[in-house]
Structure formats: structure tokens, C-alpha cells
Amino acid sequence: MSKIEKRWMRAKEVSQYLSIGLSTVWLYASQGRLTAKKLSSRVTVFDIEEVERLLDGQMKSTEKNGSTQP
């Protein structure tokens, strides 16, 4: 059997992965920093690759500013 790679994350998973609050995930979506994909009226997912790019961008910006907090 081939391994199936996960491509999508729910908002709660994104918040845990980025160590941010759930409301911040929705703020990022409303600001266009993350693209939400609505699967149904109750299910919204985010592309893992886009989440990782956002994380990379945050880390680079933190390094530029000399801050040690994520």
C-alpha cells in the first residue's frame, strides 16, 4: 500500500502547528495571509504548503528584527 500524504489542515491544527490562537488563524484568512477552502458549511481547510510558507515568512521576519520570540 502507498502512503497517503496529508495536504490539508483544519483551523485548529493550523493554530497548533503555528503556535497561535484559533482566532488568529481566522484573522490571517480574512487578511488573505492564508487561503481558506470551504468543503461544506461546517468544514474549512487550509493547504499545508501555504501554512508552511507563512511559517517560513514569520521566521525570516523574526530573524531580521533580531527577536527571539516566534
PQR file with spaces between the fields and no chain letter, atoms N, CA, C, O and H, PARSE charges and radii, in Angstrom:
ATOM       1  N    MET     1       0.826   -1.187    0.000 -0.4000 1.5000
ATOM       2  CA   MET     1       0.000    0.000    0.000 -0.0000 2.0000
ATOM       3  C    MET     1       0.871    1.252    0.000  0.5500 1.7000
ATOM       4  O    MET     1       1.915    1.283    0.651 -0.5500 1.4000
ATOM       5  N    SER     2       0.453    2.266   -0.714 -0.4000 1.5000
ATOM       6  CA   SER     2       1.212    3.514   -0.735 -0.0000 2.0000
ATOM       7  C    SER     2       0.752    4.419    0.405  0.5500 1.7000
ATOM       8  O    SER     2      -0.406    4.384    0.823 -0.5500 1.4000
ATOM       9  H    SER     2      -0.395    2.241   -1.243  0.4000 1.0000
ATOM      10  N    LYS     3       1.678    5.220    0.890 -0.4000 1.5000
ATOM      11  CA   LYS     3       1.378    6.138    1.977 -0.0000 2.0000
ATOM      12  C    LYS     3       0.666    7.367    1.420  0.5500 1.7000
ATOM      13  O    LYS     3       1.110    7.954    0.433 -0.5500 1.4000
ATOM      14  H    LYS     3       2.619    5.248    0.551  0.4000 1.0000
ATOM      15  N    ILE     4      -0.419    7.747    2.044 -0.4000 1.5000
ATOM      16  CA   ILE     4      -1.175    8.921    1.629 -0.0000 2.0000
ATOM      17  C    ILE     4      -0.676   10.114    2.434  0.5500 1.7000
ATOM      18  O    ILE     4      -0.679   10.095    3.665 -0.5500 1.4000
ATOM      19  H    ILE     4      -0.780    7.270    2.846  0.4000 1.0000
ATOM      20  N    GLU     5      -0.249   11.148    1.723 -0.4000 1.5000
ATOM      21  CA   GLU     5       0.235   12.344    2.394 -0.0000 2.0000
ATOM      22  C    GLU     5      -0.920   13.290    2.666  0.5500 1.7000
ATOM      23  O    GLU     5      -1.797   13.485    1.825 -0.5500 1.4000
ATOM      24  H    GLU     5      -0.246   11.164    0.723  0.4000 1.0000
ATOM      25  N    LYS     6      -0.904   13.866    3.842 -0.4000 1.5000
ATOM      26  CA   LYS     6      -1.924   14.829    4.218 -0.0000 2.0000
ATOM      27  C    LYS     6      -1.597   16.165    3.568  0.5500 1.7000
ATOM      28  O    LYS     6      -0.466   16.642    3.658 -0.5500 1.4000
ATOM      29  H    LYS     6      -0.191   13.708    4.525  0.4000 1.0000
ATOM      30  N    ARG     7      -2.567   16.760    2.923 -0.4000 1.5000
ATOM      31  CA   ARG     7      -2.343   18.019    2.226 -0.0000 2.0000
ATOM      32  C    ARG     7      -3.081   19.187    2.868  0.5500 1.7000
ATOM      33  O    ARG     7      -2.740   20.345    2.629 -0.5500 1.4000
ATOM      34  H    ARG     7      -3.486   16.372    2.850  0.4000 1.0000
ATOM      35  N    TRP     8      -4.075   18.894    3.668 -0.4000 1.5000
ATOM      36  CA   TRP     8      -4.923   19.936    4.230 -0.0000 2.0000
ATOM      37  C    TRP     8      -4.928   19.869    5.750  0.5500 1.7000
ATOM      38  O    TRP     8      -4.754   18.800    6.335 -0.5500 1.4000
ATOM      39  H    TRP     8      -4.352   17.953    3.862  0.4000 1.0000
ATOM      40  N    MET     9      -5.128   21.023    6.385 -0.4000 1.5000
ATOM      41  CA   MET     9      -5.240   21.114    7.835 -0.0000 2.0000
ATOM      42  C    MET     9      -6.510   21.876    8.188  0.5500 1.7000
ATOM      43  O    MET     9      -6.907   22.812    7.494 -0.5500 1.4000
ATOM      44  H    MET     9      -5.269   21.891    5.910  0.4000 1.0000
ATOM      45  N    ARG    10      -7.132   21.460    9.270 -0.4000 1.5000
ATOM      46  CA   ARG    10      -8.248   22.224    9.816 -0.0000 2.0000
ATOM      47  C    ARG    10      -7.691   23.406   10.593  0.5500 1.7000
ATOM      48  O    ARG    10      -6.504   23.426   10.920 -0.5500 1.4000
ATOM      49  H    ARG    10      -6.810   20.699    9.834  0.4000 1.0000
ATOM      50  N    ALA    11      -8.524   24.386   10.891 -0.4000 1.5000
ATOM      51  CA   ALA    11      -8.078   25.609   11.561 -0.0000 2.0000
ATOM      52  C    ALA    11      -7.409   25.316   12.908  0.5500 1.7000
ATOM      53  O    ALA    11      -6.403   25.939   13.247 -0.5500 1.4000
ATOM      54  H    ALA    11      -9.488   24.370   10.626  0.4000 1.0000
ATOM      55  N    LYS    12      -7.953   24.389   13.661 -0.4000 1.5000
ATOM      56  CA   LYS    12      -7.367   24.050   14.964 -0.0000 2.0000
ATOM      57  C    LYS    12      -5.964   23.474   14.793  0.5500 1.7000
ATOM      58  O    LYS    12      -5.067   23.775   15.580 -0.5500 1.4000
ATOM      59  H    LYS    12      -8.770   23.883   13.386  0.4000 1.0000
ATOM      60  N    GLU    13      -5.777   22.650   13.773 -0.4000 1.5000
ATOM      61  CA   GLU    13      -4.458   22.079   13.510 -0.0000 2.0000
ATOM      62  C    GLU    13      -3.463   23.172   13.112  0.5500 1.7000
ATOM      63  O    GLU    13      -2.304   23.146   13.527 -0.5500 1.4000
ATOM      64  H    GLU    13      -6.506   22.405   13.134  0.4000 1.0000
ATOM      65  N    VAL    14      -3.925   24.132   12.307 -0.4000 1.5000
ATOM      66  CA   VAL    14      -3.069   25.246   11.894 -0.0000 2.0000
ATOM      67  C    VAL    14      -2.642   26.043   13.124  0.5500 1.7000
ATOM      68  O    VAL    14      -1.473   26.402   13.258 -0.5500 1.4000
ATOM      69  H    VAL    14      -4.866   24.154   11.971  0.4000 1.0000
ATOM      70  N    SER    15      -3.582   26.318   14.014 -0.4000 1.5000
ATOM      71  CA   SER    15      -3.252   27.104   15.207 -0.0000 2.0000
ATOM      72  C    SER    15      -2.222   26.377   16.068  0.5500 1.7000
ATOM      73  O    SER    15      -1.316   27.006   16.616 -0.5500 1.4000
ATOM      74  H    SER    15      -4.532   26.026   13.905  0.4000 1.0000
ATOM      75  N    GLN    16      -2.354   25.070   16.190 -0.4000 1.5000
ATOM      76  CA   GLN    16      -1.382   24.298   16.975 -0.0000 2.0000
ATOM      77  C    GLN    16      -0.025   24.255   16.268  0.5500 1.7000
ATOM      78  O    GLN    16       1.015   24.382   16.914 -0.5500 1.4000
ATOM      79  H    GLN    16      -3.090   24.559   15.746  0.4000 1.0000
ATOM      80  N    TYR    17      -0.032   24.081   14.974 -0.4000 1.5000
ATOM      81  CA   TYR    17       1.201   23.993   14.196 -0.0000 2.0000
ATOM      82  C    TYR    17       1.993   25.297   14.241  0.5500 1.7000
ATOM      83  O    TYR    17       3.220   25.281   14.334 -0.5500 1.4000
ATOM      84  H    TYR    17      -0.877   23.978   14.449  0.4000 1.0000
ATOM      85  N    LEU    18       1.278   26.440   14.173 -0.4000 1.5000
ATOM      86  CA   LEU    18       1.926   27.745   14.175 -0.0000 2.0000
ATOM      87  C    LEU    18       2.072   28.333   15.578  0.5500 1.7000
ATOM      88  O    LEU    18       2.678   29.390   15.752 -0.5500 1.4000
ATOM      89  H    LEU    18       0.281   26.453   14.097  0.4000 1.0000
ATOM      90  N    SER    19       1.520   27.651   16.567 -0.4000 1.5000
ATOM      91  CA   SER    19       1.531   28.143   17.963 -0.0000 2.0000
ATOM      92  C    SER    19       0.878   29.524   18.065  0.5500 1.7000
ATOM      93  O    SER    19       1.415   30.448   18.677 -0.5500 1.4000
ATOM      94  H    SER    19       1.028   26.792   16.425  0.4000 1.0000
ATOM      95  N    ILE    20      -0.293   29.629   17.446 -0.4000 1.5000
ATOM      96  CA   ILE    20      -1.069   30.872   17.505 -0.0000 2.0000
ATOM      97  C    ILE    20      -2.492   30.505   17.924  0.5500 1.7000
ATOM      98  O    ILE    20      -2.865   29.332   17.924 -0.5500 1.4000
ATOM      99  H    ILE    20      -0.729   28.879   16.949  0.4000 1.0000
ATOM     100  N    GLY    21      -3.258   31.494   18.272 -0.4000 1.5000
ATOM     101  CA   GLY    21      -4.641   31.257   18.657 -0.0000 2.0000
ATOM     102  C    GLY    21      -5.519   30.943   17.449  0.5500 1.7000
ATOM     103  O    GLY    21      -5.199   31.308   16.318 -0.5500 1.4000
ATOM     104  H    GLY    21      -2.954   32.447   18.272  0.4000 1.0000
ATOM     105  N    LEU    22      -6.607   30.275   17.706 -0.4000 1.5000
ATOM     106  CA   LEU    22      -7.552   29.930   16.646 -0.0000 2.0000
ATOM     107  C    LEU    22      -8.108   31.190   15.983  0.5500 1.7000
ATOM     108  O    LEU    22      -8.293   31.225   14.767 -0.5500 1.4000
ATOM     109  H    LEU    22      -6.867   29.979   18.625  0.4000 1.0000
ATOM     110  N    SER    23      -8.373   32.216   16.780 -0.4000 1.5000
ATOM     111  CA   SER    23      -8.898   33.461   16.202 -0.0000 2.0000
ATOM     112  C    SER    23      -7.869   34.116   15.275  0.5500 1.7000
ATOM     113  O    SER    23      -8.241   34.812   14.330 -0.5500 1.4000
ATOM     114  H    SER    23      -8.222   32.188   17.768  0.4000 1.0000
ATOM     115  N    THR    24      -6.577   33.896   15.541 -0.4000 1.5000
ATOM     116  CA   THR    24      -5.536   34.445   14.676 -0.0000 2.0000
ATOM     117  C    THR    24      -5.528   33.741   13.324  0.5500 1.7000
ATOM     118  O    THR    24      -5.262   34.368   12.299 -0.5500 1.4000
ATOM     119  H    THR    24      -6.275   33.331   16.309  0.4000 1.0000
ATOM     120  N    VAL    25      -5.817   32.448   13.318 -0.4000 1.5000
ATOM     121  CA   VAL    25      -5.920   31.713   12.047 -0.0000 2.0000
ATOM     122  C    VAL    25      -7.011   32.342   11.193  0.5500 1.7000
ATOM     123  O    VAL    25      -6.814   32.579   10.001 -0.5500 1.4000
ATOM     124  H    VAL    25      -6.034   31.938   14.151  0.4000 1.0000
ATOM     125  N    TRP    26      -8.157   32.610   11.801 -0.4000 1.5000
ATOM     126  CA   TRP    26      -9.273   33.208   11.061 -0.0000 2.0000
ATOM     127  C    TRP    26      -8.954   34.647   10.656  0.5500 1.7000
ATOM     128  O    TRP    26      -9.391   35.104    9.600 -0.5500 1.4000
ATOM     129  H    TRP    26      -8.317   32.418   12.769  0.4000 1.0000
ATOM     130  N    LEU    27      -8.193   35.363   11.492 -0.4000 1.5000
ATOM     131  CA   LEU    27      -7.758   36.719   11.130 -0.0000 2.0000
ATOM     132  C    LEU    27      -6.856   36.658    9.901  0.5500 1.7000
ATOM     133  O    LEU    27      -7.034   37.433    8.961 -0.5500 1.4000
ATOM     134  H    LEU    27      -7.838   34.992   12.350  0.4000 1.0000
ATOM     135  N    TYR    28      -5.886   35.738    9.903 -0.4000 1.5000
ATOM     136  CA   TYR    28      -4.990   35.576    8.753 -0.0000 2.0000
ATOM     137  C    TYR    28      -5.790   35.243    7.496  0.5500 1.7000
ATOM     138  O    TYR    28      -5.472   35.731    6.411 -0.5500 1.4000
ATOM     139  H    TYR    28      -5.741   35.108   10.666  0.4000 1.0000
ATOM     140  N    ALA    29      -6.819   34.420    7.633 -0.4000 1.5000
ATOM     141  CA   ALA    29      -7.658   34.070    6.479 -0.0000 2.0000
ATOM     142  C    ALA    29      -8.400   35.308    5.975  0.5500 1.7000
ATOM     143  O    ALA    29      -8.493   35.524    4.766 -0.5500 1.4000
ATOM     144  H    ALA    29      -7.077   34.023    8.514  0.4000 1.0000
ATOM     145  N    SER    30      -8.923   36.116    6.885 -0.4000 1.5000
ATOM     146  CA   SER    30      -9.669   37.317    6.463 -0.0000 2.0000
ATOM     147  C    SER    30      -8.736   38.363    5.860  0.5500 1.7000
ATOM     148  O    SER    30      -9.161   39.164    5.028 -0.5500 1.4000
ATOM     149  H    SER    30      -8.847   35.941    7.866  0.4000 1.0000
ATOM     150  N    GLN    31      -7.467   38.362    6.274 -0.4000 1.5000
ATOM     151  CA   GLN    31      -6.483   39.295    5.730 -0.0000 2.0000
ATOM     152  C    GLN    31      -5.859   38.791    4.434  0.5500 1.7000
ATOM     153  O    GLN    31      -5.134   39.529    3.767 -0.5500 1.4000
ATOM     154  H    GLN    31      -7.122   37.711    6.950  0.4000 1.0000
ATOM     155  N    GLY    32      -6.132   37.552    4.078 -0.4000 1.5000
ATOM     156  CA   GLY    32      -5.576   36.977    2.864 -0.0000 2.0000
ATOM     157  C    GLY    32      -4.192   36.369    3.052  0.5500 1.7000
ATOM     158  O    GLY    32      -3.556   35.979    2.073 -0.5500 1.4000
ATOM     159  H    GLY    32      -6.721   36.953    4.621  0.4000 1.0000
ATOM     160  N    ARG    33      -3.719   36.281    4.284 -0.4000 1.5000
ATOM     161  CA   ARG    33      -2.410   35.674    4.555 -0.0000 2.0000
ATOM     162  C    ARG    33      -2.484   34.156    4.441  0.5500 1.7000
ATOM     163  O    ARG    33      -1.475   33.501    4.176 -0.5500 1.4000
ATOM     164  H    ARG    33      -4.236   36.598    5.079  0.4000 1.0000
ATOM     165  N    LEU    34      -3.667   33.597    4.638 -0.4000 1.5000
ATOM     166  CA   LEU    34      -3.945   32.176    4.431 -0.0000 2.0000
ATOM     167  C    LEU    34      -5.218   32.058    3.610  0.5500 1.7000
ATOM     168  O    LEU    34      -6.144   32.853    3.771 -0.5500 1.4000
ATOM     169  H    LEU    34      -4.487   34.129    4.853  0.4000 1.0000
ATOM     170  N    THR    35      -5.263   31.066    2.730 -0.4000 1.5000
ATOM     171  CA   THR    35      -6.450   30.853    1.916 -0.0000 2.0000
ATOM     172  C    THR    35      -7.270   29.715    2.506  0.5500 1.7000
ATOM     173  O    THR    35      -6.798   28.583    2.611 -0.5500 1.4000
ATOM     174  H    THR    35      -4.511   30.420    2.599  0.4000 1.0000
ATOM     175  N    ALA    36      -8.487   30.026    2.885 -0.4000 1.5000
ATOM     176  CA   ALA    36      -9.393   29.021    3.441 -0.0000 2.0000
ATOM     177  C    ALA    36     -10.157   28.363    2.299  0.5500 1.7000
ATOM     178  O    ALA    36     -10.647   29.039    1.394 -0.5500 1.4000
ATOM     179  H    ALA    36      -8.870   30.945    2.800  0.4000 1.0000
ATOM     180  N    LYS    37     -10.251   27.042    2.351 -0.4000 1.5000
ATOM     181  CA   LYS    37     -11.027   26.304    1.353 -0.0000 2.0000
ATOM     182  C    LYS    37     -12.213   25.682    2.077  0.5500 1.7000
ATOM     183  O    LYS    37     -12.050   24.834    2.955 -0.5500 1.4000
ATOM     184  H    LYS    37      -9.852   26.494    3.086  0.4000 1.0000
ATOM     185  N    LYS    38     -13.400   26.116    1.695 -0.4000 1.5000
ATOM     186  CA   LYS    38     -14.633   25.660    2.330 -0.0000 2.0000
ATOM     187  C    LYS    38     -15.080   24.354    1.687  0.5500 1.7000
ATOM     188  O    LYS    38     -15.401   24.322    0.499 -0.5500 1.4000
ATOM     189  H    LYS    38     -13.533   26.805    0.982  0.4000 1.0000
ATOM     190  N    LEU    39     -15.101   23.270    2.474 -0.4000 1.5000
ATOM     191  CA   LEU    39     -15.554   21.981    1.958 -0.0000 2.0000
ATOM     192  C    LEU    39     -17.050   21.771    2.159  0.5500 1.7000
ATOM     193  O    LEU    39     -17.707   21.097    1.366 -0.5500 1.4000
ATOM     194  H    LEU    39     -14.840   23.297    3.439  0.4000 1.0000
ATOM     195  N    SER    40     -17.571   22.351    3.216 -0.4000 1.5000
ATOM     196  CA   SER    40     -19.006   22.297    3.496 -0.0000 2.0000
ATOM     197  C    SER    40     -19.329   23.469    4.417  0.5500 1.7000
ATOM     198  O    SER    40     -18.450   24.277    4.718 -0.5500 1.4000
ATOM     199  H    SER    40     -17.037   22.899    3.859  0.4000 1.0000
ATOM     200  N    SER    41     -20.554   23.570    4.860 -0.4000 1.5000
ATOM     201  CA   SER    41     -20.929   24.685    5.721 -0.0000 2.0000
ATOM     202  C    SER    41     -20.210   24.633    7.065  0.5500 1.7000
ATOM     203  O    SER    41     -20.113   25.649    7.754 -0.5500 1.4000
ATOM     204  H    SER    41     -21.268   22.914    4.615  0.4000 1.0000
ATOM     205  N    ARG    42     -19.705   23.457    7.444 -0.4000 1.5000
ATOM     206  CA   ARG    42     -19.052   23.314    8.744 -0.0000 2.0000
ATOM     207  C    ARG    42     -17.572   22.942    8.671  0.5500 1.7000
ATOM     208  O    ARG    42     -16.903   22.857    9.701 -0.5500 1.4000
ATOM     209  H    ARG    42     -19.784   22.632    6.884  0.4000 1.0000
ATOM     210  N    VAL    43     -17.061   22.721    7.467 -0.4000 1.5000
ATOM     211  CA   VAL    43     -15.676   22.265    7.328 -0.0000 2.0000
ATOM     212  C    VAL    43     -14.891   23.206    6.419  0.5500 1.7000
ATOM     213  O    VAL    43     -15.220   23.397    5.248 -0.5500 1.4000
ATOM     214  H    VAL    43     -17.604   22.789    6.631  0.4000 1.0000
ATOM     215  N    THR    44     -13.839   23.787    7.000 -0.4000 1.5000
ATOM     216  CA   THR    44     -12.927   24.654    6.255 -0.0000 2.0000
ATOM     217  C    THR    44     -11.518   24.120    6.472  0.5500 1.7000
ATOM     218  O    THR    44     -11.158   23.744    7.588 -0.5500 1.4000
ATOM     219  H    THR    44     -13.571   23.632    7.950  0.4000 1.0000
ATOM     220  N    VAL    45     -10.722   24.085    5.409 -0.4000 1.5000
ATOM     221  CA   VAL    45      -9.358   23.569    5.499 -0.0000 2.0000
ATOM     222  C    VAL    45      -8.374   24.565    4.893  0.5500 1.7000
ATOM     223  O    VAL    45      -8.750   25.477    4.157 -0.5500 1.4000
ATOM     224  H    VAL    45     -11.015   24.391    4.502  0.4000 1.0000
ATOM     225  N    PHE    46      -7.096   24.356    5.231 -0.4000 1.5000
ATOM     226  CA   PHE    46      -6.016   25.206    4.750 -0.0000 2.0000
ATOM     227  C    PHE    46      -4.932   24.314    4.171  0.5500 1.7000
ATOM     228  O    PHE    46      -4.657   23.239    4.706 -0.5500 1.4000
ATOM     229  H    PHE    46      -6.791   23.615    5.829  0.4000 1.0000
ATOM     230  N    ASP    47      -4.317   24.751    3.086 -0.4000 1.5000
ATOM     231  CA   ASP    47      -3.262   23.995    2.417 -0.0000 2.0000
ATOM     232  C    ASP    47      -2.009   23.999    3.293  0.5500 1.7000
ATOM     233  O    ASP    47      -1.535   25.061    3.696 -0.5500 1.4000
ATOM     234  H    ASP    47      -4.539   25.624    2.652  0.4000 1.0000
ATOM     235  N    ILE    48      -1.476   22.816    3.586 -0.4000 1.5000
ATOM     236  CA   ILE    48      -0.301   22.687    4.444 -0.0000 2.0000
ATOM     237  C    ILE    48       0.888   23.458    3.877  0.5500 1.7000
ATOM     238  O    ILE    48       1.616   24.104    4.629 -0.5500 1.4000
ATOM     239  H    ILE    48      -1.861   21.953    3.259  0.4000 1.0000
ATOM     240  N    GLU    49       1.093   23.400    2.573 -0.4000 1.5000
ATOM     241  CA   GLU    49       2.228   24.101    1.966 -0.0000 2.0000
ATOM     242  C    GLU    49       2.126   25.608    2.188  0.5500 1.7000
ATOM     243  O    GLU    49       3.135   26.268    2.436 -0.5500 1.4000
ATOM     244  H    GLU    49       0.501   22.875    1.961  0.4000 1.0000
ATOM     245  N    GLU    50       0.921   26.149    2.100 -0.4000 1.5000
ATOM     246  CA   GLU    50       0.727   27.577    2.325 -0.0000 2.0000
ATOM     247  C    GLU    50       0.986   27.934    3.794  0.5500 1.7000
ATOM     248  O    GLU    50       1.563   28.979    4.091 -0.5500 1.4000
ATOM     249  H    GLU    50       0.102   25.612    1.899  0.4000 1.0000
ATOM     250  N    VAL    51       0.557   27.064    4.700 -0.4000 1.5000
ATOM     251  CA   VAL    51       0.803   27.266    6.127 -0.0000 2.0000
ATOM     252  C    VAL    51       2.309   27.271    6.393  0.5500 1.7000
ATOM     253  O    VAL    51       2.806   28.104    7.151 -0.5500 1.4000
ATOM     254  H    VAL    51       0.088   26.215    4.458  0.4000 1.0000
ATOM     255  N    GLU    52       3.030   26.344    5.772 -0.4000 1.5000
ATOM     256  CA   GLU    52       4.479   26.272    5.960 -0.0000 2.0000
ATOM     257  C    GLU    52       5.180   27.509    5.384  0.5500 1.7000
ATOM     258  O    GLU    52       6.156   27.988    5.961 -0.5500 1.4000
ATOM     259  H    GLU    52       2.627   25.667    5.157  0.4000 1.0000
ATOM     260  N    ARG    53       4.693   28.025    4.257 -0.4000 1.5000
ATOM     261  CA   ARG    53       5.267   29.249    3.693 -0.0000 2.0000
ATOM     262  C    ARG    53       5.042   30.432    4.644  0.5500 1.7000
ATOM     263  O    ARG    53       5.923   31.275    4.818 -0.5500 1.4000
ATOM     264  H    ARG    53       3.900   27.636    3.788  0.4000 1.0000
ATOM     265  N    LEU    54       3.867   30.483    5.249 -0.4000 1.5000
ATOM     266  CA   LEU    54       3.575   31.543    6.212 -0.0000 2.0000
ATOM     267  C    LEU    54       4.528   31.424    7.402  0.5500 1.7000
ATOM     268  O    LEU    54       5.052   32.432    7.877 -0.5500 1.4000
ATOM     269  H    LEU    54       3.152   29.798    5.108  0.4000 1.0000
ATOM     270  N    LEU    55       4.753   30.218    7.882 -0.4000 1.5000
ATOM     271  CA   LEU    55       5.663   29.991    8.995 -0.0000 2.0000
ATOM     272  C    LEU    55       7.082   30.404    8.615  0.5500 1.7000
ATOM     273  O    LEU    55       7.764   31.061    9.401 -0.5500 1.4000
ATOM     274  H    LEU    55       4.328   29.399    7.496  0.4000 1.0000
ATOM     275  N    ASP    56       7.530   30.028    7.428 -0.4000 1.5000
ATOM     276  CA   ASP    56       8.869   30.417    6.962 -0.0000 2.0000
ATOM     277  C    ASP    56       8.993   31.933    6.901  0.5500 1.7000
ATOM     278  O    ASP    56      10.018   32.489    7.295 -0.5500 1.4000
ATOM     279  H    ASP    56       6.976   29.494    6.790  0.4000 1.0000
ATOM     280  N    GLY    57       7.965   32.597    6.414 -0.4000 1.5000
ATOM     281  CA   GLY    57       7.975   34.052    6.334 -0.0000 2.0000
ATOM     282  C    GLY    57       8.024   34.699    7.702  0.5500 1.7000
ATOM     283  O    GLY    57       8.704   35.709    7.882 -0.5500 1.4000
ATOM     284  H    GLY    57       7.133   32.146    6.093  0.4000 1.0000
ATOM     285  N    GLN    58       7.320   34.140    8.666 -0.4000 1.5000
ATOM     286  CA   GLN    58       7.334   34.671   10.024 -0.0000 2.0000
ATOM     287  C    GLN    58       8.713   34.498   10.647  0.5500 1.7000
ATOM     288  O    GLN    58       9.207   35.391   11.335 -0.5500 1.4000
ATOM     289  H    GLN    58       6.768   33.319    8.521  0.4000 1.0000
ATOM     290  N    MET    59       9.328   33.348   10.405 -0.4000 1.5000
ATOM     291  CA   MET    59      10.639   33.085   10.990 -0.0000 2.0000
ATOM     292  C    MET    59      11.689   34.010   10.381  0.5500 1.7000
ATOM     293  O    MET    59      12.559   34.506   11.098 -0.5500 1.4000
ATOM     294  H    MET    59       8.927   32.623    9.846  0.4000 1.0000
ATOM     295  N    LYS    60      11.623   34.247    9.081 -0.4000 1.5000
ATOM     296  CA   LYS    60      12.583   35.142    8.430 -0.0000 2.0000
ATOM     297  C    LYS    60      12.408   36.565    8.939  0.5500 1.7000
ATOM     298  O    LYS    60      13.392   37.271    9.158 -0.5500 1.4000
ATOM     299  H    LYS    60      10.917   33.844    8.499  0.4000 1.0000
ATOM     300  N    SER    61      11.165   36.990    9.128 -0.4000 1.5000
ATOM     301  CA   SER    61      10.896   38.335    9.621 -0.0000 2.0000
ATOM     302  C    SER    61      11.383   38.469   11.064  0.5500 1.7000
ATOM     303  O    SER    61      11.874   39.530   11.450 -0.5500 1.4000
ATOM     304  H    SER    61      10.366   36.416    8.950  0.4000 1.0000
ATOM     305  N    THR    62      11.257   37.427   11.851 -0.4000 1.5000
ATOM     306  CA   THR    62      11.741   37.437   13.233 -0.0000 2.0000
ATOM     307  C    THR    62      13.256   37.545   13.261  0.5500 1.7000
ATOM     308  O    THR    62      13.818   38.277   14.076 -0.5500 1.4000
ATOM     309  H    THR    62      10.859   36.565   11.538  0.4000 1.0000
ATOM     310  N    GLU    63      13.922   36.812   12.364 -0.4000 1.5000
ATOM     311  CA   GLU    63      15.383   36.856   12.307 -0.0000 2.0000
ATOM     312  C    GLU    63      15.865   38.244   11.891  0.5500 1.7000
ATOM     313  O    GLU    63      16.875   38.724   12.406 -0.5500 1.4000
ATOM     314  H    GLU    63      13.466   36.218   11.701  0.4000 1.0000
ATOM     315  N    LYS    64      15.160   38.894   10.969 -0.4000 1.5000
ATOM     316  CA   LYS    64      15.535   40.243   10.521 -0.0000 2.0000
ATOM     317  C    LYS    64      15.449   41.248   11.659  0.5500 1.7000
ATOM     318  O    LYS    64      16.305   42.121   11.805 -0.5500 1.4000
ATOM     319  H    LYS    64      14.340   38.504   10.550  0.4000 1.0000
ATOM     320  N    ASN    65      14.388   41.107   12.469 -0.4000 1.5000
ATOM     321  CA   ASN    65      14.149   42.060   13.547 -0.0000 2.0000
ATOM     322  C    ASN    65      15.004   41.762   14.777  0.5500 1.7000
ATOM     323  O    ASN    65      15.045   42.569   15.706 -0.5500 1.4000
ATOM     324  H    ASN    65      13.693   40.398   12.349  0.4000 1.0000
ATOM     325  N    GLY    66      15.685   40.621   14.797 -0.4000 1.5000
ATOM     326  CA   GLY    66      16.537   40.269   15.920 -0.0000 2.0000
ATOM     327  C    GLY    66      15.780   39.767   17.124  0.5500 1.7000
ATOM     328  O    GLY    66      16.355   39.625   18.204 -0.5500 1.4000
ATOM     329  H    GLY    66      15.652   39.966   14.042  0.4000 1.0000
ATOM     330  N    SER    67      14.514   39.498   16.961 -0.4000 1.5000
ATOM     331  CA   SER    67      13.703   38.989   18.065 -0.0000 2.0000
ATOM     332  C    SER    67      13.898   37.496   18.212  0.5500 1.7000
ATOM     333  O    SER    67      14.136   36.794   17.230 -0.5500 1.4000
ATOM     334  H    SER    67      14.047   39.613   16.084  0.4000 1.0000
ATOM     335  N    THR    68      13.795   37.007   19.453 -0.4000 1.5000
ATOM     336  CA   THR    68      13.934   35.567   19.676 -0.0000 2.0000
ATOM     337  C    THR    68      12.594   34.887   19.825  0.5500 1.7000
ATOM     338  O    THR    68      12.539   33.659   19.873 -0.5500 1.4000
ATOM     339  H    THR    68      13.602   37.578   20.251  0.4000 1.0000
ATOM     340  N    GLN    69      11.505   35.644   19.900 -0.4000 1.5000
ATOM     341  CA   GLN    69      10.188   35.050   20.021 -0.0000 2.0000
ATOM     342  C    GLN    69       9.630   34.775   18.647  0.5500 1.7000
ATOM     343  O    GLN    69       9.841   35.568   17.729 -0.5500 1.4000
ATOM     344  H    GLN    69      11.550   36.642   19.861  0.4000 1.0000
ATOM     345  N    PRO    70       8.900   33.635   18.474 -0.5600 1.5000
ATOM     346  CA   PRO    70       8.304   33.320   17.168  0.2800 2.0000
ATOM     347  C    PRO    70       7.151   34.230   16.821  0.5500 1.7000
ATOM     348  O    PRO    70       6.550   34.087   15.756 -0.5500 1.4000
